[in-house]
Amino acid sequence: MPAQPTKYIPLTVTDDPRWARVVARDKSADGELWYSVSTTGVYCRPSCPSRIANPNNVQLHDSLASARATGFRPCKRCNPEGPSVESEQASLVAKACRIIDESEEEPSLEQLADAVGRSPSYFHRMFKATTGLTPKGYASAHRARKVRAGLVSGNTVTEAIYDAGFNSSGRFYEKSTGMLGMTPSQYRGGGADEEIKFAVGQTSLGAILVASSKKGVASILLGDDPDALVRHLQDRFPKACLIGADRDYEALVAQVVGFVESPAIGLDLPLDVRGTAFQQRVWQALQEIPVGETVSYAEIARRIGSPKALRAVAGACASNNLAVAIPCHRVVRNDGSLSGYAWGVERKRVLLDREANNAA
């Protein structure tokens, strides 16, 4: 009896791996994939915020031309014919940032919103979601950068203050210590006259350097070469008075070493945290992660109220100078895998394993 031909069973949309990207509203698929919905007569990009359609009514397309050939109209919510809503928002935010950067005085929220053609409330939400900062926070950070650049370039403190857009020296001095981590004159002199105590110790993870100002611990650095850690500290405070080999201070270093080896004992030390307003928000969120737990960059962004600021969160983690005290090692990728770590991914792995065992 002749063999019967194999019956062909067509695949449904749900069997197509591209459909999972639509369900996930995968923004990275925009420009690579489109889908049309017969019941609504529209075609969309994968990241369309509309309610997910019944797959029985969906056709997937590898090109915009194929989607157009259905005779349907482009979706008004996701605009598959033009830039995505997210791209458009990013462009508007970039324009607002340029206005802030180029303005002699800080523009108001209303002025910025009018310049990009959005209402003040919508613009405020859009700006914060994209950058992780409010427009005012971004303007303050920009002014702080200008002040730092002016002081380093040799300008007088007064020149740096007014060049950065402060209307009065009084307003600047109210914020100067938090902005610079020291007085403006000390910053201009590279930390001149500031005393930084430090000591180098040894842990199972290699060398450790701990340094403190009068305010608190300003640096905890890990590495293989103790001399390289000292040079890093000197580069950060080029004109400060560095005081090493202090017997009393070495007791504090021993406390930090003990925490590295046994995280369960905790570390309760005053910190001298020097960073932008956004960095400090991220670092505060990191300090709230319990020992033995990890979170994703996306989760940190969500916790600080800036869910789209993933790159800025990663940048803040990379800028952390207080290893273990501000536990950036507890931040991992969405799938749980380890990402970069300023002091080496292997040290990050050991720290997390040690903390997990202590918490068990």
C-alpha positions as CSV (number, residue, x, y, z in Angstrom):
1,M,0.0,0.0,0.0
2,P,1.6,3.3,-1.0
3,A,2.7,5.6,1.8
4,Q,0.2,8.3,2.6
5,P,1.4,11.9,2.1
6,T,2.1,13.8,5.3
7,K,-0.7,16.2,6.0
8,Y,0.5,19.8,6.3
9,I,-0.7,21.6,9.4
10,P,-0.2,25.3,9.1
11,L,1.5,27.1,12.1
12,T,-0.6,29.6,14.0
13,V,0.7,33.1,14.9
14,T,1.3,31.9,18.5
15,D,3.8,29.3,17.1
16,D,5.8,32.0,15.5
17,P,8.7,33.2,17.8
18,R,8.0,36.8,16.5
19,W,4.7,36.8,18.3
20,A,6.4,36.6,21.7
21,R,8.1,39.9,20.9
22,V,4.7,41.5,20.2
23,V,3.3,40.1,23.5
24,A,6.3,41.5,25.3
25,R,6.0,44.9,23.5
26,D,9.7,44.5,22.7
27,K,10.9,48.0,21.7
28,S,14.1,46.4,20.2
29,A,11.9,44.8,17.6
30,D,10.6,48.1,16.3
31,G,11.8,48.6,12.7
32,E,12.3,44.8,12.3
33,L,8.7,43.6,12.6
34,W,5.1,44.8,12.2
35,Y,1.7,43.2,12.8
36,S,-1.7,43.8,11.4
37,V,-5.1,43.2,13.1
38,S,-8.0,42.3,10.9
39,T,-10.7,43.2,13.4
40,T,-9.5,46.8,13.9
41,G,-8.1,47.3,10.4
42,V,-4.8,48.7,11.6
43,Y,-1.1,47.7,11.6
44,C,1.2,48.4,14.4
45,R,4.8,48.3,15.6
46,P,5.7,45.5,18.2
47,S,5.9,48.0,21.1
48,C,2.4,49.4,20.5
49,P,0.8,50.1,23.9
50,S,-2.7,49.0,22.8
51,R,-4.3,45.9,24.3
52,I,-2.8,42.7,22.8
53,A,-4.9,41.5,20.0
54,N,-6.4,38.0,19.6
55,P,-3.7,36.1,17.7
56,N,-6.4,34.6,15.5
57,N,-6.9,38.0,14.0
58,V,-3.2,38.9,13.7
59,Q,-0.8,38.7,10.7
60,L,2.9,39.3,11.2
61,H,5.0,41.2,8.7
62,D,8.8,41.5,8.1
63,S,8.5,44.8,6.3
64,L,6.5,48.0,6.4
65,A,5.5,47.4,2.8
66,S,4.0,44.1,3.6
67,A,1.9,45.6,6.4
68,R,0.7,48.4,4.1
69,A,-0.3,45.8,1.5
70,T,-3.1,44.6,3.8
71,G,-4.9,47.8,3.0
72,F,-5.2,48.6,6.7
73,R,-4.4,52.1,8.2
74,P,-1.4,52.8,10.5
75,C,-2.2,52.7,14.2
76,K,-2.5,56.2,15.7
77,R,-1.2,55.1,19.1
78,C,2.2,53.7,18.0
79,N,2.7,55.5,14.6
80,P,4.4,52.6,12.7
81,E,5.1,54.8,9.7
82,G,7.3,57.2,11.7
83,P,9.5,57.4,14.8
84,S,8.2,55.6,17.9
85,V,6.6,57.6,20.7
86,E,9.7,56.8,22.8
87,S,12.1,58.0,20.1
88,E,10.0,61.2,19.7
89,Q,10.1,61.8,23.4
90,A,13.8,61.2,23.6
91,S,14.3,63.8,20.8
92,L,12.1,66.3,22.7
93,V,14.0,65.7,25.9
94,A,17.3,66.1,24.1
95,K,16.1,69.5,22.7
96,A,15.1,70.6,26.2
97,C,18.5,69.5,27.6
98,R,20.3,71.6,24.9
99,I,18.1,74.6,25.9
100,I,19.1,74.2,29.5
101,D,22.8,73.7,28.6
102,E,22.9,76.8,26.4
103,S,20.8,79.1,28.7
104,E,22.6,81.7,30.9
105,E,19.9,81.4,33.5
106,E,17.8,78.3,34.4
107,P,14.7,78.2,32.2
108,S,11.4,77.6,33.9
109,L,9.4,74.5,33.5
110,E,6.8,76.4,31.5
111,Q,9.4,77.8,29.1
112,L,10.9,74.4,28.4
113,A,7.5,72.8,27.9
114,D,6.4,75.5,25.5
115,A,9.7,75.1,23.5
116,V,9.0,71.4,22.9
117,G,5.2,71.8,22.4
118,R,3.9,69.9,25.4
119,S,2.0,70.8,28.5
120,P,4.2,71.4,31.6
121,S,2.8,68.4,33.5
122,Y,3.3,66.0,30.6
123,F,6.7,67.4,29.8
124,H,7.8,67.0,33.5
125,R,6.8,63.3,33.5
126,M,8.4,62.7,30.1
127,F,11.7,64.3,31.1
128,K,12.0,62.5,34.3
129,A,11.1,59.1,32.8
130,T,13.8,59.6,30.1
131,T,16.7,61.1,32.1
132,G,16.0,60.0,35.6
133,L,15.9,63.6,36.7
134,T,13.4,66.4,36.8
135,P,14.1,69.3,34.5
136,K,15.1,71.3,37.6
137,G,17.4,68.5,38.8
138,Y,19.0,68.3,35.4
139,A,19.6,72.0,35.4
140,S,21.1,71.8,38.9
141,A,23.4,69.0,37.8
142,H,24.4,71.0,34.7
143,R,25.2,74.1,36.8
144,A,27.3,71.9,39.2
145,R,29.3,70.6,36.2
146,K,29.9,74.1,35.0
147,V,31.0,75.2,38.5
148,R,33.4,72.3,38.8
149,A,34.8,73.0,35.3
150,G,35.1,76.7,36.1
151,L,37.0,76.1,39.3
152,V,39.3,73.5,37.8
153,S,40.1,75.9,34.8
154,G,41.4,78.5,37.2
155,N,38.5,80.9,37.3
156,T,37.8,82.7,40.6
157,V,35.0,81.2,42.8
158,T,32.9,84.3,42.0
159,E,33.4,83.9,38.2
160,A,32.6,80.2,38.3
161,I,29.4,80.9,40.3
162,Y,28.0,83.5,37.8
163,D,29.3,81.7,34.7
164,A,27.3,78.6,35.9
165,G,24.0,80.7,36.0
166,F,23.6,81.3,39.7
167,N,21.9,84.6,40.3
168,S,23.6,85.1,43.6
169,S,26.6,83.8,45.6
170,G,24.3,83.2,48.6
171,R,22.2,80.7,46.7
172,F,25.3,78.9,45.5
173,Y,27.0,78.7,48.9
174,E,23.8,77.1,50.4
175,K,24.4,74.2,48.1
176,S,28.1,74.2,47.5
177,T,29.2,71.6,50.0
178,G,26.7,69.1,48.9
179,M,27.5,69.9,45.2
180,L,31.3,69.7,45.5
181,G,31.9,67.6,48.6
182,M,34.0,70.5,50.1
183,T,34.2,74.2,50.0
184,P,34.6,75.9,46.6
185,S,38.1,77.2,47.5
186,Q,39.2,73.7,48.4
187,Y,37.7,72.2,45.2
188,R,39.4,74.9,43.1
189,G,42.7,73.9,44.8
190,G,42.2,70.2,44.1
191,G,41.1,69.5,47.7
192,A,43.8,71.7,49.1
193,D,43.8,72.0,52.9
194,E,41.4,69.0,53.1
195,E,42.7,66.2,55.3
196,I,42.0,62.7,54.0
197,K,43.0,59.8,56.3
198,F,43.6,56.5,54.6
199,A,45.0,53.0,55.1
200,V,45.5,50.0,53.0
201,G,44.7,46.5,54.2
202,Q,44.3,43.0,52.8
203,T,41.2,40.8,52.3
204,S,40.5,37.5,50.8
205,L,39.5,39.5,47.7
206,G,42.9,41.3,47.5
207,A,44.0,44.7,48.6
208,I,41.6,47.2,50.1
209,L,42.0,51.0,50.6
210,V,39.7,52.9,53.0
211,A,39.9,56.8,53.1
212,S,37.9,59.3,55.1
213,S,37.3,63.0,55.3
214,K,36.2,64.8,58.4
215,K,32.6,64.0,57.3
216,G,33.0,60.3,56.9
217,V,34.3,57.4,54.7
218,A,34.9,58.9,51.2
219,S,36.5,55.9,49.4
220,I,36.6,52.1,49.7
221,L,38.6,50.7,46.9
222,L,39.4,47.0,46.0
223,G,42.1,45.8,43.7
224,D,45.2,43.6,43.2
225,D,47.9,46.3,43.6
226,P,47.9,48.4,46.8
227,D,50.0,51.1,45.1
228,A,47.5,51.4,42.3
229,L,44.8,52.0,44.9
230,V,46.8,54.8,46.5
231,R,47.4,56.4,43.1
232,H,43.7,56.3,42.5
233,L,43.1,58.1,45.7
234,Q,45.8,60.7,44.9
235,D,44.2,61.3,41.5
236,R,40.8,61.9,43.1
237,F,42.2,64.3,45.7
238,P,45.3,65.7,44.0
239,K,46.0,68.5,46.4
240,A,44.5,67.2,49.6
241,C,46.7,66.4,52.6
242,L,46.7,62.5,52.6
243,I,47.5,61.1,56.0
244,G,48.4,57.4,56.0
245,A,49.7,54.8,58.5
246,D,47.5,56.1,61.4
247,R,47.2,53.4,64.0
248,D,43.7,54.5,65.1
249,Y,42.5,54.7,61.6
250,E,43.7,51.2,60.8
251,A,41.1,50.0,63.3
252,L,38.4,51.4,61.0
253,V,39.9,49.6,58.1
254,A,39.8,46.3,60.1
255,Q,36.1,46.9,60.6
256,V,35.6,47.2,56.8
257,V,37.7,44.1,56.2
258,G,35.6,42.2,58.7
259,F,32.4,43.2,56.8
260,V,33.9,42.0,53.5
261,E,34.7,38.6,55.0
262,S,31.5,38.3,57.0
263,P,28.7,40.5,55.5
264,A,26.2,39.4,58.3
265,I,28.0,41.6,60.8
266,G,26.9,44.7,59.0
267,L,28.7,48.0,58.4
268,D,27.5,51.1,60.2
269,L,29.9,53.9,59.3
270,P,29.3,57.6,58.5
271,L,29.8,58.1,54.7
272,D,31.0,61.1,52.8
273,V,29.0,60.5,49.6
274,R,30.0,62.8,46.8
275,G,28.0,62.7,43.6
276,T,25.2,64.3,41.6
277,A,21.6,64.3,42.8
278,F,20.7,61.4,40.5
279,Q,23.8,59.4,41.6
280,Q,22.9,59.9,45.2
281,R,19.3,58.7,44.6
282,V,20.7,55.5,43.0
283,W,23.2,54.9,45.8
284,Q,20.6,55.4,48.4
285,A,18.5,52.7,46.7
286,L,21.5,50.4,46.6
287,Q,22.0,50.8,50.4
288,E,18.4,49.6,50.9
289,I,19.0,46.2,49.2
290,P,19.3,43.6,52.0
291,V,22.3,41.4,52.4
292,G,21.8,38.2,50.4
293,E,19.5,39.8,47.8
294,T,20.0,41.1,44.3
295,V,18.0,43.4,42.1
296,S,18.1,44.4,38.5
297,Y,19.1,47.7,37.0
298,A,15.5,48.1,35.8
299,E,14.2,47.5,39.4
300,I,16.6,50.2,40.8
301,A,15.4,52.6,38.1
302,R,11.8,51.8,39.1
303,R,12.5,52.3,42.8
304,I,13.9,55.8,42.2
305,G,10.9,56.7,40.1
306,S,12.8,56.7,36.7
307,P,11.9,53.4,35.0
308,K,13.5,54.3,31.7
309,A,16.8,55.6,33.1
310,L,18.6,52.2,32.9
311,R,21.8,53.6,31.4
312,A,22.0,56.4,33.9
313,V,21.5,53.9,36.8
314,A,24.3,51.7,35.3
315,G,26.5,54.8,35.1
316,A,25.8,55.7,38.7
317,C,26.8,52.2,39.8
318,A,30.0,52.4,37.8
319,S,30.8,55.8,39.5
320,N,30.5,54.4,43.0
321,N,33.7,54.9,45.0
322,L,32.5,53.2,48.1
323,A,32.7,49.4,47.4
324,V,30.6,47.2,49.7
325,A,29.4,50.3,51.8
326,I,27.2,51.2,48.8
327,P,26.6,47.7,47.5
328,C,26.5,48.1,43.7
329,H,27.6,44.5,43.5
330,R,24.0,43.5,44.4
331,V,22.7,44.8,41.0
332,V,22.5,42.2,38.2
333,R,21.0,41.9,34.8
334,N,17.3,41.1,34.3
335,D,18.1,37.4,33.8
336,G,20.1,37.3,37.0
337,S,23.5,37.1,35.3
338,L,26.4,39.2,36.4
339,S,27.2,42.5,34.7
340,G,30.3,44.6,35.0
341,Y,31.8,45.6,38.3
342,A,34.4,48.4,38.8
343,W,36.5,46.0,40.9
344,G,36.2,42.9,38.8
345,V,33.3,40.6,38.0
346,E,34.9,37.7,39.9
347,R,35.0,39.8,43.1
348,K,31.3,40.5,42.5
349,R,30.6,36.8,42.2
350,V,32.5,36.0,45.4
351,L,30.8,38.8,47.3
352,L,27.3,37.7,46.2
353,D,28.0,34.0,47.0
354,R,29.4,35.0,50.5
355,E,26.3,37.2,51.2
356,A,23.9,34.5,50.0
357,N,25.6,31.9,52.3
358,N,25.5,34.4,55.3
359,A,21.9,35.1,54.7
360,A,21.0,31.3,54.5
